[in-house]
Amino acid sequence: MASIYQSIEILSKEKGIDPQIVLDAVKDAMLVAARKHYRTKEELAADFDERTGAIQIYAVHKVVEAVTEPATEISLPQALKINPGAEVGGEVRVPKDTEALGRISAQTAKQVILQKVREAERDTIHSEFSGRVGELVNCVLKRSEGQDFLVDLGKTEARLPKKEQSKLESYSVGDRIRCVIRAVEKSGKNAGVVVSRASADLVVRLFEQEVPEIYDNTVVIKGCAREAGERTKIAVWSRDRDVDSVGACVGMKGMRVQSIIRELRGEKIDIIEYSDDPVVFATHALSPAKISRVSILSPHDRHMEVIVDDSQLSLAIGKKGQNVRLAAKLMGWRIDIKSEEEKRQEVASQMAAMTVQGAPVGVLADFGLHDRTIQKLVDGGVATVEKLAALTVPQLQSIPGINAKAIDKIQAALTGYFGPAPADEASTGDAGGEPVEAAAEETDSTTDTGEQTVENESDRIESPEAGAETR
């Protein structure tokens, strides 16, 4: 038993956990083993003797005057034999034989100790690494588990899952690599530290190490969008007018960025100058394509439309949409890209639709038609001026709320909208509709006059004398 304390100290140093946690785990394990061996209802307690390094198991009994529960209580005379200072209401500890626990109980104790130590180690790792998420670490590939790798961080092992690996990279056991701490999981099957080679944070940390201007905060990284193994777009901005943010990141003859590209196994990197103006930022973010113009469709929804020359469309979209996808991710905007030809066709189709649809009937308000009448026409299914002009008087009268007075107002408004009819068309009525009663009366009088004229002409033709006079 004396060697238990030494074993606890060694285990604590190996796992990097508090020795008291391991000691408590050993006590709990001994209690579990004792309960399983003795099969008693007694209340058991464990105590550690620092002098001998032994763990003693005790049965705890309460001192009473009259015993009713022998498993948990003890009479005062019996208690005085064990402890001369015992009193009624106090407790007395009766030692139990730990040598009799047996092999099975020892195995149970071992399992409990290992479980407690794992939990303590997990808590220690979580408390140490949870505040280091996003930090760049150097690690060594230890072994593979399927498509995942386990890497050595020194104090603990970390997991490099398949989804956190770059497509361009292949690994072998013993390789030294740089990763970022992606997450620290406290529970579950894969509890522990998760590292990544595919995160955009890796590129950011590499630039911070490689570019002194970023390290001293003269140049600020405003955003980074990455598709690991293919392309990365990083936006930078300079606090000092005399410092070129893009040039500082590229370095003399591209030395700085080339060092990062080598670390990422040849992944392409676009360094973009940041701008507060979304139009300017979009122009930079969609490079190398040249942008014709940018329209903000909805500032609230962060939605914009980008127009490019027909020859630049494929370049702006990129392979499988990668260029515009990364630009949208970098900016946090939704980007619609269209060529000049597509935009012309869209505008032409919109104009054609407006022409076919016609002007809204509401424009007649400018020509004296009351809003209530306009609303009644719209409710009756007459939404355009062209449709209204094609209706006859009976059709207008069939619309609820449209009376003869309203029809007069409608015809007046239509006349004002289309302009006065030519003189040779004055007798045909307004805009294809039947004439109102006043117009009908004028037509009747005109007809009478016409008949009179016809009769006079007949008289002149029938009279030979008149014909002779005419000749």
QUIZIWO-V133761 format. One line per field, one symbol per residue. ss: DSSP state (H for helix, E for strand, L for the rest). psi: psi as a letter, one per 20 degrees, with the letter a starting at -180 (. if undefined). burial: # if it has 9 or more other ideal C-beta (glycine too) atoms within 8 Angstrom, else .. A space follows every 50 residues. Layout:
ss = ???
psi = ???
burial = ???
//
This chain:
ss = LHHHHHHHHHHHHHHLLLHHHHHHHHHHHHHHHHHHHHLLLLEEEEEEEL LLLEEEEEEEEEEELLLLLLLLEEEHHHHHHHLLLLLLLLEEEEEELLLL LHHHHHHHHHHHHHHHHHHHHHHHHHHHHHHHLLLEEEEEEEEEELLEEE EELLLLEEEELHHHLLLLLLLLLLLEEEEEEEEEELLLLLLEEEEELLLH HHHHHHHHHHLHHHHLLLEEEEEEEEELLLEEEEEEEELLLLLLHHHHHH LHHHHHHHHHHHHLLLLEEEEEELLLLHHHHHHHHLLLLLEEEEEEEELL LLEEEEEELHHHHHHHHLHHHHHHHHHHHHHLLEEEEEEHHHHHHHHHHH HHHHHHHLLEHHHHHHHLLLHHHHHHHHHLLLLEHHHHHLLLHHHHHLLL LLLHHHHHHHHHHHHHHHLLLLHHHHHHLLLLLLLLHHHHHHHHHHHHHH HHHHHHHHHHHHLHHHHHHHL
psi = hhighghggghghgikrphhghghhgghghgghghhghlqjqoqqqqpoh gijqpppqppqpprgpphnhhiqqqghhhhhgohjqqpiaqppoqqoiij hrgghhggggggggghgggggggggghgihjjpiqpqprppgrqncirqp qpjfhrqrpnrgijqqhiqqqqpiqprprqogrophrrhlqapprqiiqh hggghghhhhohhhhjjgppoiqppqopifqppppqppiphipogghhhg rpkjgghhhhhghjkjpppopppqqhohggghhghjqjqppgqppohohg impqppprqhiighhhgrokjgghghgghghkqppppqrhgggghggghg hhhhghhrqqihiihikjpqhhgghhgghjjniqhhhghiqrghhghipp ioahghhggghghhghgiqqqqhijhiirpliqqqrgghhghgghhgghg hggggghgghhhohgghghg.
burial = ...###.##.##..###.#.##################...#.###.##. ..############.......#####..##.#...#...#.###.#.#.. #...##.######..##..#######.##..##..##.####.#...### ###..######..###..#.#.....######.##......######### ########.##.##...####.#######.########....#.##.### #....######..##.#.######...##.######..#.#..#.#.... .########..##.####...#######.##.#.######..#..#.... .......#..#.###.#.#...##.###.#.#.##.###.#.#..##.#. ##...############...........###.#.##..##..#..#.... ........##.....##....
//
